[in-house]
């Protein structure tokens, strides 16, 4: 499989519809059916399983067995999910009647291209990281995902329980830890593709039954090394790994267990440390012993409280009486299977308790399994970190009885856990695993190196030994190769073995020292570059300071101008407001003038004129009448005849005389006009 294949699988299975283990085949088959529906020229075309198989292989690089395709086509034909098939010959042939909207497929293709582009960025950034850290480039990301797919496939098919994602990927794991902190988006892409590699492993399996119902609960019996790590009696990486595994198992609803014989083996190990007043060099417990400042008395306390400490970690004890355990030891001590395991290991530990324990636990799991023949139905495993032991027993078993912790997350998915668990925990488990396996591998290699080191290093320099340790822990390609030569020689019968191995160790020392010196030189050069850069920064700072001073003056001038500008803006604004208000006032004055009522002025003026004219007219009439009749009539008669004139005269006189002279409008009409207008304005205001 290539990057494009993994990108397409990742995009296709990044949906809620690809959640359950039993549904794993449907998305890829449906995707291909939809593709064919929109590209076919003959809508009546019949497809057979071999054609569908080749189409999937062309797009995804995966060959799905026809028996699985047949089961899946029958199941899809019965579903109502946007795809409609006419199925013939019990699933061997089919015709596509309807498919979901093409936009769904186009969306998947677009996402696939985006993931493929991010895949390339991962590789580029990974190489840059290794170069910056002075680490060896042994494995690429496509190697990582391909090996993981193969690891999943071999586990499901029960072919081999070898762990392919191991210490060889520790530098890639270092990069992933760095990526998680510095570029979470790209880390999430790496995590998504990792999920795609899991799917690819399941899709590649040679035999499967999509209708099988998996066992809901699995018992995981933990080996002593995992329990010791869970109790913080190992190096820090193994401790973290074991504790994460326990959390994953418990959160999935399954049960981590420990057999009473395993507790007895742990007691033997701790008792040995107690009696020898400390751990042996390069053993698993050595790191914890010094890190936690343990002592023989503290080890004794741990032994006395072992059962409680284990229970507190959520591990369930499978109880067996002490008498029964003694019988097991006696029964298994001389068993052929135990003797063969001792021979395979070439060592005897604690009177053979380790070999007895491992063989018995294998048999114990076998009895619990009974006649189970499907991986989905498995109900118990013996979980061990010992890859050699797993490989040794896997050759004897049809279905693996021993399980490496690396396979637990996948096994949980097989047994009805949802994919969210895999997506959340899968890559995290692998990263922790690589660090744990690297520490274990380096510890073994250092144990072998120590065997020849004193005679190989004439000065026996601590600095040289530290350089060797650093080269191995960082997995220097050349350094690892030299140690691997020694390992190979130890396993074979060759002439002058010790001399040959001493030469390899000397070569190892030289490689490690040269790499350390190269690293130091690189650091010196980097330091010089940093110094020059700091000086350049200082010079630039001086220039910037001068520029800043000038800028400060300019800024001050600009600020002054800005203040003046703001003032002018305010003045302009106020002037505009004054003009607006003035116009408003003028308009209001006009409207007010129009609203002033002068009827009072004109009415009084008119009445005064009438009374005045009546008064004058009456006088004139009375005079004329008197002159005409003064000699002929009496005064009484005169009054009687001119009574209406006299009355009019009196009325006019009274009306005109009501107002004072100063108040008369007729004497000063203009002044009185303005006076009335002014009083009206005051009332309006």
Residue, then its C-alpha position, 0 to 999 in steps of 0.5 A: x500500500x502507498x500513501x494514496x491508498x492510506x489517505x483514501x482509507x483514512x478519509x473513507x473511514x473517518x465517519x460515524x458509519x465505520x464504528x463497529x468491528x462487524x461493519x468494517x467492510x461496508x464503507x469500502x464496498x459501498x464507495x466502490x459501488x457508488x463509483x461504478x454507478x456514476x461511471x457505468x455506461x450500461x445501467x443494466x450491467x451485472x457485476x460479479x465478485x471478482x470484478x468488484x474485488x479488482x476494482x477495490x484493489x486498484x483504488x485501495x491496494x487491498x484484496x478482499x476475499x470473495x467470500x467476504x464480498x459475497x456476505x457483504x453484498x447480501x447484507x447491503x442488498x437488504x439495507x435501505x441506506x441510499x444504495x439499492x442493489x438487485x442481488x443474484x445467485x446468493x450474492x455472487x452477482x448484483x446490479x446497481x439500481x440506485x446510489x447515494x448522491x455523488x457529492x458524498x463520494x466527491x467529498x471523500x475524494x477531496x478529503x483524501x487529497x488533503x490527507x495525502x498532502x499532509x502526509x508529505x508534510x509529515x515526512x518532510x517535517x520528520x526528516x527536518x526534526x531528525x536532522x536538528x536532533x542528530x537522530x538516525x533516519x531508519x524508518x519512514x512514516x509509510x514504513x510505520x503505517x505499513x508495518x502496523x497494517x501487517x502487525x494487525x493482519x498477522x494478529x487477526x489471522x493468527x499467523x505470527x504474534x511478532x511486534x513489528x512496531x517496536x523499538x526501531x520506531x522510537x525516533x519516529x515516536x520522539x517526533x510524534x511527541x514533539x509534534x503533539x506539542x508543537x503542531x496538534x493539527x498535523x499530529x491529528x492527521x498522523x493519528x487519523x492515518x494510523x486509524x486507517x492503517x488499522x482498518x487496512x489490516x482488518x480489510x486484508x484478512x484472509x478469512x472472516x465472518x461478518x455475521x459472527x457475534x464477538x465475545x463481549x468480555x475478555x479476561x486479560x491475565x497479566x505477566x509479572x513484568x507488566x504488574x511490576x511496571x504498574x506498581x512503579x517497579x520498572x523504568x519510567x517508560x515501562x511504568x507509563x506504558x503499563x498504567x496506560x494499558x490498565x486504564x484502557x482495559x478497565x475503561x473498555x469494560x473488560x477485566x485485567x487479572x493476575x493469577x496467584x502463581x504470577x504473584x508468587x513469581x513477583x514475590x520471588x523477584x522481590x525476595x531476590x532483590x531484598x536478599x542481595x541488598x539491591x537489584x542486579x545491574x541492567x535489570x528492569x527493577x534497577x531504575x525504580x530502585x534508585x529513582x524511588x530511593x528504595x531499600x531492602x526494608x522497603x522492598x519487604x514492605x512492598x512484598x507484605x502488601x503486594x495483594x493490596x497494592x495490586x488490587x488498588x491498581x484495579x487488577x483482579x486476583x485469581x485466587x489459588x491456595x498456597x498448597x495448590x501452588x506448591x502442587x503446580x510447581x511440583x507437577x510442572x517442574x519436570x514437565x517436558x514443556x518446561x524443560x524445552x522452554x528452559x533449553x530455549x532460554x538457556x538459563x534457569x531463573x529462581x529454581x525454574x519458577x519463571x519457566x514453570x509460571x509461563x508454561x502453566x499460564x499458557x495451559x491455564x488459558x488454553x483450558x479456559x478457551x476450551x474449543x474456541x476456534x475464532x479470534x472473535x470468540x476468544x475469552x482469555x489471554x495471557x498478556x506478556x511483554x516478552x516477545x521471545x516467549x510469545x513467538x516461542x508459544x505461537x508456533x505451537x498454537x492455532x490461535x495465540x494464547x499469549x498476547x503482547x500488550x501492543x495487541x490489546x487495543x485492537x483486541x478490544x475493538x474486535x470484542x465490541x468496543x467502539x472505534x473511538x477507543x482505538x482513535x483515542x488510545x491506539x497511537x498513544x499506546x504505540x508511542x508508549x510501547x516504542x519507548x518501553x521496548x527501546x528501554x528494554x532492548x537497550x538494557x539487554x544490549x548494554x548487558x551484552x556490551x558490558x560483558x566485553x566493554x572493560x577489555x575493549x576500552x583500554x582507558x575504561x572511560x566513563x565518558x566513553x561508556x556514556x557516549x555508548x549509552x547515548x548512541x544506543x538509546x538514540x538508536x544510532x544506526x551504526x552503533x546498533x549494527x555493531x551490537x547486533x553483530x555481537x548478538x548474532x555471534x553469541x547465538x552462533x558457534x564461531x571461531x575466536x568469538x570473544x576476540x571478534x566481539x571485542x573488535x565489534x565493541x571497540x568499533x562501537x565505542x569509536x562510533x559512539x565517541x565520534x558521534x558524540x564529538x560530532x554532536x559537540x562540534x555541531x553544538x559549538x558551531x550552533x553556539x557560534x552561530x547563535x553568538x553571531x546572531x546575538x551580535x547582529x541582533x545587538x547591532x540591529x538594536x542599536x540602529x533600531x534605538x537611533x531610529x526609535x529616538x528619531x521616531x519618538x521625535x517624529x511621533x511627538x510632532x505627529x502627536x502634536x499635529x494630531x492634537x491640532x487636527x483634532x482641535x480643528x475638527x472639533x472647531x469645525x464640528x462646533x461651527x457646523x452645529x452653530x450654523x445649523x442651530x442658527x438656521x433652525x432659530x431663523x426658521x423658528x423666528x419666521x414660523x413664530x412671526x407667522x404665528x403671532x396674532x395682532x387682532x387685539x391691536x387692530x380691534x382696539x384701533x378700529x374701536x378707537x377710530x369709531x368712537x372718535x369719529x362718532x364723538x366728532x360727528x355727534x358734536x357737529x350734528x348737535x351744533x348744526x341742530x342748535x344753530x337751526x333751532x335755538x330761537x324757536x324751541x325750548x331746551x327741553x324740546x331741543x334735547x328731546x329732538x336730538x336725544x339719539x345724537x346726545x346718546x351717541x355722543x355720550x357712548x362715543x365719549x365714554x368709549x373713547x375716554x375709557x383709555x388714558x391718553x398714553x394708551x390710545x393706539x390712535x395717537x401712536x399706532x406704530x409704538x402700540x403695534x410693536x408693544x403688542x407684538x413684543x408681549x405676544x413673543x414673550x407668551x410664545x417663549 
